[in-house]
Amino acid sequence: MTRQATMTVWDVQLGLAIHVKAPNGKYIIIDLGTGTYESGNTSPLKKRRYDNIAYMILTHPHLDHIDDILNFDLNAPKILHRAKSLSNDEVMDGVRYCDREKFEKYCEINDRYNSPVTSQDENYTGNADNYGGLGIQTFSTSACDHSNFNNFSIITVFTLSGIKIVVCGDNETESLDILMQRSDFKTAIENADVLIAPHHGRESAYHSDFVSLVNPRITVISDTAKIDASASDKYTNMSRGWKVDGKTRYCLTTRNDGNITVVFGESDDLNYSGVLAMSTSK
């Protein structure tokens, strides 16, 4: 049986919600964005209510990335990764009254998940065998100005059978400048197949050296029509192109393409070392 993983980038408008199903059925969740539509508020997290959520990453504590956090305990993850260098006092500073309950929940969870994860843990991400062969690496920096939480965002790199996907949070150029000085980070991201663009594809987060090194076949942007100063044209020009729904595409956006699904891993065809199949809901 071939080992394949499935990633879904949910259309949550201005936010981020990514679910990855590992080859052994475990789920990795990145961020808790939701979308508000005429039919009501959507909750991707509720779709995982009865699944095995082994690992969750909250890239940074901004509302569009934790909006669904009140549903966290419907199926709490075994392991939580977040920006630990940000204190609860910093997180709560300046929060609007209408949003306090969500940020208080974030702080409660931040305090609750305080036990170290050892290499013997069955959900330890340093051992790809725990996730059916899916490699998971994370990178972040705590050296940025604490006034901008975006730059504390966690970047995740998934690898399986030669296929590589780089998932950014809301990283802006300051944090990318710092990370690009690390040889392990540069090795991890180079020549990827898919890039989930930083900060919803905004111009302010476009880092030409970073994108050039990633050298993606295709870039995915989680965004909304209301996004300001999008760099989607730049990402299009810097991507190599890949077939999606029968057409060669260079940049996909949730605002135009809806939910975006990526199946990657081992190929059934012995002529290929890995498979990368992408589809959209629109």
Buried (B, 14 or more C-beta within 10 A) or exposed (E): EEBBBBBBBBBBBBBBBBBBBBBBEBBBBBBBBBBEEEEEEBBBBEEBEEBBBBBBBBBBBBBBBBBBBBBBEBBEBBBBBBBEEBEBEBBBEEBEEEEEEBBBBBBBBBEEBEEEBEEEBEBBBEBBEBBBBBBBBBBBBEEBEEEEBBBBBBBBBBBBBBBBBBBBBBBBBBBBBBBBEEEEBBEBBEEBBBBBBBBBBBBEBBBEEBBEBBBBBBBBBBBBEEBEEBBBEBBBEBBEBBEBEEEEBBBBBBBBBBBBBBBBBBBEEEEEEBBBBBEBEE
